[in-house]
Amino acid sequence: MRSLSECPAASLAWRRGGYSPPDFALQANGETFATLTFLDGEHTLARVETAEGSWTLKHLGLLAPAVTLREEGEKTNLATFHPHALRHGKLEFLDGAVFDWTWHPDGGAFLDPGGVALVRLHAYPGRDLTSPAGLERCDVDLNLTSFARFRHALLAAFGWYLVLFDHQKERDAMAAETALRL
């Protein structure tokens, strides 16, 4: 796996690999720069792997939700995401770095403190009846002039996790509503 900070491409894509549990690879020009694999059936726990290391993402809480980022096997949160109303939120790293997450109907973006998009995601559902349920791929656009380029892989994985988790919540809510109507 190659480091995303060495990638000359500004456009990459998350693509679905296996189907159970779903896993995804961030790719450009035939190379993989990161992977995201769900570790549980509820899709609340995921492993992210990059050339720089392995991390876990975990969604916690219902009334005051948060998503944590840890080095795999460690107990200290390196970053915590706190969602706000309308699905926006802040990702705060232990070292003081803060990135705003802005939600869009088909994805979202992490912004630097000045409001400049560092990582922008645009997700797509499966195209036909043979596609598994859920999102199939996500285009990722990187700001290559950013000071936080070394965090691009984590931001891209964190954003993809947020999009996937939100999509799963919407599907669960629709299924519950359909069941109540029947």
Secondary structure, DSSP 8 states (H G I E B T S, - for coil): ---GGG---SEEEEEEEEETTEEEEEEETTEEEEEEEE-STTS-EEEEEETTEEEEEEEE-SSS-EEEEEETT-SSEEEEEEE-GGG-EEEEETTS-EEEEEEETTEEEEE-TTS-EEEEEEEEE-SSTTS-SSEEEEEEEE-TT-TTGGGHHHHHHHHHHHHHHHHHHHHHHHHHHHHHH-
